[in-house]
Amino acid sequence: MMDEGLNPYSWSNGVHELYFIHSHGYNKVIYVVRGTITFGLPGSGQKFHLKAGDRLDLPAGTLHDAQVGASGVTCLEGHQG
């Protein structure tokens, strides 16, 4: 992520925490370090089940939600734009 100029930071959430549908005004890159999280894209019906080592790129303006898995999650996140 650093080689992409993203300056990542770490965040964590507890077991089964929810993020309701929202979007961001920037491109978001998420890399799962520990645990699991599922991101949903309500506009397309897609779901991405992420575990340690997985990456998700969300373009600016993408509506998404998320639910943390049974063991919590720790991610690195960086922004573009």
C-alpha positions as YAML, in Angstrom:
chain: A
units: angstrom
residues:
- id: 1
  name: MET
  ca: [0.00, 0.00, 0.00]
- id: 2
  name: MET
  ca: [2.83, 2.40, 0.80]
- id: 3
  name: ASP
  ca: [4.28, 1.85, -2.68]
- id: 4
  name: GLU
  ca: [0.94, 3.10, -4.04]
- id: 5
  name: GLY
  ca: [1.22, 6.33, -2.00]
- id: 6
  name: LEU
  ca: [-1.70, 5.40, 0.26]
- id: 7
  name: ASN
  ca: [-0.24, 5.99, 3.77]
- id: 8
  name: PRO
  ca: [-2.32, 3.21, 5.35]
- id: 9
  name: TYR
  ca: [-3.65, 3.26, 8.89]
- id: 10
  name: SER
  ca: [-4.98, 0.41, 11.00]
- id: 11
  name: TRP
  ca: [-8.48, -0.05, 12.42]
- id: 12
  name: SER
  ca: [-10.24, -2.86, 14.24]
- id: 13
  name: ASN
  ca: [-13.80, -3.83, 15.07]
- id: 14
  name: GLY
  ca: [-15.33, -6.35, 17.43]
- id: 15
  name: VAL
  ca: [-17.36, -9.43, 16.69]
- id: 16
  name: HIS
  ca: [-20.36, -8.95, 14.34]
- id: 17
  name: GLU
  ca: [-20.19, -5.13, 14.28]
- id: 18
  name: LEU
  ca: [-22.19, -3.56, 11.44]
- id: 19
  name: TYR
  ca: [-21.62, -0.66, 9.07]
- id: 20
  name: PHE
  ca: [-24.84, 0.49, 7.43]
- id: 21
  name: ILE
  ca: [-25.04, 1.57, 3.78]
- id: 22
  name: HIS
  ca: [-22.82, 4.56, 3.05]
- id: 23
  name: SER
  ca: [-20.27, 5.86, 0.55]
- id: 24
  name: HIS
  ca: [-17.09, 7.95, 0.55]
- id: 25
  name: GLY
  ca: [-15.85, 10.79, -1.64]
- id: 26
  name: TYR
  ca: [-12.50, 9.05, -2.18]
- id: 27
  name: ASN
  ca: [-11.19, 5.74, -3.45]
- id: 28
  name: LYS
  ca: [-10.79, 3.36, -0.51]
- id: 29
  name: VAL
  ca: [-8.35, 0.43, -0.32]
- id: 30
  name: ILE
  ca: [-8.84, -2.11, 2.47]
- id: 31
  name: TYR
  ca: [-6.43, -4.92, 3.33]
- id: 32
  name: VAL
  ca: [-7.51, -7.45, 5.98]
- id: 33
  name: VAL
  ca: [-4.74, -8.25, 8.47]
- id: 34
  name: ARG
  ca: [-6.69, -10.43, 10.93]
- id: 35
  name: GLY
  ca: [-10.20, -11.85, 11.19]
- id: 36
  name: THR
  ca: [-12.99, -11.53, 8.64]
- id: 37
  name: ILE
  ca: [-15.41, -8.93, 7.27]
- id: 38
  name: THR
  ca: [-18.08, -9.05, 4.56]
- id: 39
  name: PHE
  ca: [-18.68, -6.01, 2.37]
- id: 40
  name: GLY
  ca: [-21.94, -5.73, 0.46]
- id: 41
  name: LEU
  ca: [-22.64, -3.60, -2.61]
- id: 42
  name: PRO
  ca: [-26.41, -3.00, -2.49]
- id: 43
  name: GLY
  ca: [-26.48, -1.55, -6.02]
- id: 44
  name: SER
  ca: [-25.29, -4.80, -7.60]
- id: 45
  name: GLY
  ca: [-26.13, -7.35, -4.91]
- id: 46
  name: GLN
  ca: [-22.46, -8.42, -4.71]
- id: 47
  name: LYS
  ca: [-20.87, -9.53, -1.45]
- id: 48
  name: PHE
  ca: [-17.16, -9.82, -0.74]
- id: 49
  name: HIS
  ca: [-16.17, -12.15, 2.12]
- id: 50
  name: LEU
  ca: [-12.68, -11.02, 3.12]
- id: 51
  name: LYS
  ca: [-10.17, -12.81, 5.36]
- id: 52
  name: ALA
  ca: [-6.55, -12.13, 6.35]
- id: 53
  name: GLY
  ca: [-4.52, -11.38, 3.23]
- id: 54
  name: ASP
  ca: [-7.49, -10.19, 1.12]
- id: 55
  name: ARG
  ca: [-7.78, -6.72, -0.41]
- id: 56
  name: LEU
  ca: [-10.80, -4.73, -1.56]
- id: 57
  name: ASP
  ca: [-10.71, -1.56, -3.66]
- id: 58
  name: LEU
  ca: [-13.84, 0.61, -3.41]
- id: 59
  name: PRO
  ca: [-14.11, 3.47, -5.93]
- id: 60
  name: ALA
  ca: [-15.32, 6.85, -4.66]
- id: 61
  name: GLY
  ca: [-19.11, 7.05, -4.41]
- id: 62
  name: THR
  ca: [-19.65, 3.26, -4.18]
- id: 63
  name: LEU
  ca: [-22.53, 2.47, -1.84]
- id: 64
  name: HIS
  ca: [-21.47, -0.30, 0.53]
- id: 65
  name: ASP
  ca: [-22.19, -1.87, 3.89]
- id: 66
  name: ALA
  ca: [-20.19, -4.30, 6.01]
- id: 67
  name: GLN
  ca: [-20.49, -6.89, 8.75]
- id: 68
  name: VAL
  ca: [-17.55, -8.04, 10.84]
- id: 69
  name: GLY
  ca: [-17.12, -11.78, 11.29]
- id: 70
  name: ALA
  ca: [-17.18, -14.03, 14.35]
- id: 71
  name: SER
  ca: [-13.59, -13.27, 15.40]
- id: 72
  name: GLY
  ca: [-13.55, -9.51, 14.82]
- id: 73
  name: VAL
  ca: [-11.35, -7.82, 12.22]
- id: 74
  name: THR
  ca: [-8.22, -5.71, 11.89]
- id: 75
  name: CYS
  ca: [-7.59, -3.92, 8.60]
- id: 76
  name: LEU
  ca: [-5.17, -1.55, 6.96]
- id: 77
  name: GLU
  ca: [-6.91, 1.20, 5.01]
- id: 78
  name: GLY
  ca: [-5.64, 3.81, 2.60]
- id: 79
  name: HIS
  ca: [-7.34, 6.50, 0.51]
- id: 80
  name: GLN
  ca: [-6.76, 7.87, -2.98]
- id: 81
  name: GLY
  ca: [-8.18, 11.10, -4.36]
...
